[in-house]
Amino acid sequence: MTDGSGDPNRLGAFLKDRRLRLDAKALGLGGRRRTPGLRREEVAQRAHISTTWYTWLEQGRGGAPSPRVLDSLATALLMTEAERQHLFLVGLGHPPKARHLSREWISGRLQRFLDALPLMPATVATATWDIIGWNRAARLALADYEAMAPRARNILRRIFLDPATRGAQVDWEPVARFLVATFRAETARTGENARAAELVAELSASSPDFVRLWSENDVTITGDGAKTIRHAAAGELTFEFSSFAIDGRPDLRLLVYVPADAATRDGMHRLCATQ
C-alpha cells in the first residue's frame, strides 16, 4: 500500500530493513549466510505465519495484513514501540490500538519535567487511575503519594473508599462521575480488561456510589476541566487541569493543575515555601 510518499510498498521496505538488521547468531540461528540478518522463513516462523504470506508482504502483494499479523511481526522482529506504531501506519494507515505496557514507572526525563513545575501540581496516571508519577507541588497540594503504598495511590480507591479524600472534594459527585467515565473509556482503549475487572469488583463490593455511577455506562475523555479541593493548611484551592498524551506511552497520561485564581496561587506559594 502507499501512504502518499511515492513509495508503493513502504510496508515491505520497512519489514525487510528490520529483518536485515537482526543478528541471527544472537537469536540462536546458525548456518552459513551470504547476507546479514534473518531469512524470510525465519521471520515467518517467529511470527507464526507462512513463509509465502510473509514473502508477499515484503513484495507488496496479497493486500493489507491484519492487526494480529502486524503485532506478531513486530514481536518477531524485536521492534520498539515506536517501530511498532510505524509498522501499523505503513501497513494499515492508522496507529495500533493503545495497549498497556506493564511498566509502572516513568522516565527520568519526564520526572525532571514534572519537577520543573514548582507551583503547578502534576501527576502521571495509568488508564486505571493509578498515580505512578508526581512532583513536589502535587505531593503538597493533592496527596502525599510518596508516603503511600503503590496500591493506595489509586485515585478511584481514594475517591470512593477513603473518607478524607472524599471530604476534601468541594464537588464530590461530578469528580467521581468524571473518574468513572474516563476509567471506562481508557481501560477499553488500552485493553486493561483484567486490571479493570479486578478494580470494578473491589469497588462494587465496597461502594454503593460506585455501583450507581458504574451502572450508568458513561464514557468521556480526560481532556481538561476545573477542580476545587479543601486543603488542611491552605484552605480551598481551585485548579484548572489539562491532560496530555505521553509520547511512546499511550497507556499513560500527564495531568497538570494550574492555579485558577489569585487565592490559589498564593496558597501554592505558601505551601511550597514552608514545607
N, C-alpha and C positions, 0 to 999 in steps of 0.2 A: 504494500500500500504506500501511498505518498502522503506527506503532510504539508505540501506546498513548498518544500525546499528545493524541488527539482530532482531529487533522487527518488526513483520509484520503488526502491527496496531498502529503505533505511533500517527496517527490522532485520533483514538478512545480514546487512553490513554490520550492524551492532552485535548480533549474535556471533558472527564469525570473528569479529575483533576480540570479543570477550573469550571465546573458545581458544583462540591462539595465544592469549595472554596467560592461560593457566599452565602451571608446572605439573606435567604428567607424573614425574617421579615423586613429587611431594604428595600427590594423591594416591600413590601406591600403584601407578600404572607403568608397567615396563614395556619392553620391546624396542626395536630399532625404529627411529623416527627421522624422516627426511625434513620435516617441518616442525616448528615449535608448537606447543600447546596440545590440546586433546584432539582426538579424531572425532568425526561426526558420530560414529556409532557409540563412542564412549560417553558423549554428552547425552545422546538419546537414552542410553542405559541408565545413566544417573538421574535423568528426568522421568524415567518410566514411560517413554513414548517410543514409537517405532523409528528406526533409523530413516526409513523412507519419508515419514512425516517431517522429521527434523531437517532432512536434506531439502525438502520442498520449502520449508520456512526460510532457510538460508538463501534459497534460489528465488524467493518471492512468488512461489506457486502455492495453490491449494487454499487460498482465502485466509481470512483472519483467524488466528488461534483463539481459543477460549481463555478467560482469565485463569482457569485452573492450570492450563498448559503453560501460560506465561509465568505463573508462580512457581511451577515445577522447574522451569528453565532457569529462573532467577536463582533458585536454590542450587541447582546442578552446576551453575556457572559461578557460584560463590559471589553473587552480586551484592553490592552495598544497597542500602535503602534508596539512595539517590539513583543508582543504576536501575534498580527495580522499577522505580517510578518512570524513568525514561523508557524502559522496555515497554511498559504499558502505553505510554504516549505514542511511541512509534509503531506499536503493534495493533493498538485498538483506537488510538486517537483521543484517549482520556486517561487520567491517572488512575491507579488502582484504588479500590476501597481502602479507607484508612484501617489500620489494624493496630492492636495493642502489641507493643514490642517487649513487654515484660522486663523493662529496665526502669526501676523506680528510683532513678537518680537523675540529676541534671548536670550539664557540663560546667566546668569551671568558668568558662566564658559567660554562660548565662547567669551564673551566680554573681559574677562581677558586675553584670548589667543590673541585676536586682539591687546590689549593694550601692550602685551609683545613683539610686533614687532615695536620698536620705529622709525626705519628708513625705514620700508617697508610698504607702503600703503596697507591696507587690507580692503575689504568690504564683506558684505553678501548680496546676491541678490536673489530675487524670480525668478520664471520662466518668469515673465513678465518684468524683469529688474527693479523692484522697489528695491532700496537700503534700507535695514532695519537695517544694522549694519555697523559700520566703526570704524577705530581707528584715533588717532590724526594725524598720518602721511598722511592718506587718506584725512582728512579734510584740511590739509595744502597744499597737492600736487594736489589733484584731484578736490575737490569741498567742500565747507563748508556745508555739509549735515545738520549739527546741526542747522544752521540758516534758513534752508528751511522748508516749509510746507511739510508734507509727500507726497502729490501729486507731488510736484516739484522735488522730488528725483528720479523720474523715468528716467532712462538713455535714453530710446527711445525718450521720450518727449524732453529731453535736447539736444540730438544729432540732431533731426530733426526740432525742433521748437525754440531753443534758439541760437541766432546768436553768442553769446560769447562762448558757448560750441563748436559750430561748428568751429569757428575761432581758437580755441585752439588746434584742431586736425591737426597735420602735414600731415597726410594722411587720410582725412575725408572719402573718398569713401570706402576703404577697412574696415574701422572701422564700418561705417554704414551698409555695406553689412553683416559683421560678426554678428552684433547685430540683424539684421532682421532674418538671418538664424537660429541663436540659439533661438531666440524668437519663431519662428515657431516650431522648434523641441521640445523645452522644454515645451511649453504650451500644445502640443499634448501629451507629455509623462505624464504630471501631471494632465491633464484633465481640465485645466483652460480655458474652452471654452468661458464662458460668459465674463470673465475678458479680455481675448484676443480679443474677438469680439468688445468690447467697445473701447479698445485701438486702434485697427485697424481702426475702424470707425472714431475716433477722428483724427488720424494721416493722414488718407486718405483724410479727408476734408481740411486739412491744409498744407500738404506737397506733392507736385508732386514727389519729390525724393523718399519719402516713397512708394508712389503708384508704381513707376517704379521698385523699388527693391522688393517690396512685390509680384508683378506680376511674378517675375522670379521663385518663388516657391523653392528657395534654402533652404536646411537644413544642419546644421552642429552641432557638439558638442562644448561645451565651450572650453574644452581642455586647450591648452596653446598657447602663441604667444608673440608678441612684440608690444609695443605701445610707440609712441613719442608724447609728448604734449608741447605746448608753455606756459610756466608759467610766469605770470607777474613779479614776483620777482626773480625767479631762472633761467630764460631762458629756453632753450629746455631740457626736461627731458625724458630719454629713459628707459623704464622698460621692463623686461621680466615678463609676468604674467602666473600664473598657477591656474587652477580651481580644487577645491577639494570637494568631497561629504561630507555632514554633517550627521553623524550617527544619525538615528532616525528622520531626517528631509529631506526626499527625494525631497521635494519641494523647497529646498534652496541649494545654492552653495556658497562656500567661494572662493574668488579671492584674491591672494596675488601678489603684484607687487614688484619685486626685481630690484634695480638699475642695469642697464645693462652695465654701463661704469663708469670710474672714475669721469667724469664730473657730472654725475647724483648723484653718491654717495656724492660728495662734495656739490652739490646743496641741497640734502636732509639734510645733516649735518647743513648747513646754515639755512635752513628753520626751522628745529626742534629746533635749538639753539636760534634763535632770536625771535620766535613767541610763 
